[in-house]
């Protein structure tokens, strides 16, 4: 298995970058974390950074091999954030998070809030995480379409985030094959880049770095004076054994 990746984090038109990203490797396993801080500027920046650091630390300690262990990591990171809230007397320390752990045999993911993960195989999106948001609830109820989330007035109303409460009752967890491409991104990217554009830019790029550059170029074309922070991690996994099975040759 060969894993390559590239990281992007840009403040956009904002004065400060409240997003955070972190990549950690131990042995043959990898941990990719992206968080989008909420609240006041300093609180958001601190919350996203703290969560990324905590999850990376717990990854090194636990080396999770299933969803249960990843949920424990997220719970402990959430507890650390709430403890920091009490010490700093700031309830504004809240953040979204999306985590991808890659092992030689599988990928384990978890997300809270509206930071997303896409799994792409041969240039086609096979899976994406669901947002924990009011708009996603409206999609589930058939009130709006998935594409309408991007421009909806309530798109930033989240139903679950890190630091909101002690019990993380809304967490998306899952396991995927260790093959293909993955994109972890904050809403600053996916609000501007459609799923079709994610697929097209991946098909036209040869490496994670080029893929991110293509998407960033499209975002810059909007020349949005209120552009949110933009963060993403693009990952490519080459696994010959898995490739043969996916194409029915093994």
Secondary structure by P-SEA (a helix, b strand, c coil): ccccbbbbbbccccccccbbbbbbbcccbbbbbbbbbcccaaaaaaaaaaaaaaaaaaaaccccccaaaaaaaaaaaaaaaaaaaaaaccccccccbbbbbbcccccccccccccbbbbbccccccbbbbbccaaaaaaaaccccccccccccccccccccccccccccbbbbbccccbbbbbbbcccccccccaaaaaaaaaacccaaaaaaaaaaaaaaaccccccbbbbbbbbbbbaaaaaaaaccc
